[in-house]
Amino acid sequence: MEYVDGIAAKIMLAIRPGDSIRRIAQKIDGSYSWVYDWVERLEEAGFIRRDDGLYIESYDVRDSYYDIVAAISRSAPLSIDEGYVIPHFAGMPFAYTKIDGVYVWTHGGYQIARGHDDYPIFIQVADRDIERWAAFFDEFGIPNTIEERLDATEYEGTVAYVLFPTSEDITREWVDGNPVVPLDETIDHMLDYRVNYEPALEMIADEYDRDIDASHADPHLKA
């Protein structure tokens, strides 16, 4: 019973072959020291191994953690922070996109069009995996839809997922432990809706040294 712990479960579910401890800590939004301590304990128990990265040794234990976490998720509302952890458990490639592309590239510094009682999370997934993603979220009891966000009155809880399938390979970069569509793709999305994203464009231009004509002024207003 000493291994029935939330951090242990998240570590076991989030590991992909070769992941570093730091990558796992970022994926599950946990402290490095806590994850390091648990990795040592899980390795001693024979559940995982370290060999130039982390690897699962006991998939039976991992599957048991999966069943427990899925059951809890179906019984209790998902928090927003947990909403950014759950996709890492699916074992399929994905990348945050649209509103979440901006959210990730600005390190959570820019938020728009959602609140604490209505929080869709936008992810790009492979077209071939779309049914598996829907089944995964259904198993966790989390509302999900394709390309169109659900109305908040259509489901209970806060978090829902909006899936954007692509037939092309998913190109992603990692920012603060989160897979996200490339910065250029995110900037293109922001420019398409720049009235909403003007402050974020300024943040991106400053941090990533991009030549973007951005200011807080409403571009529809003439001087």
Disulfide bonds with the S-S distance in Angstrom:
none
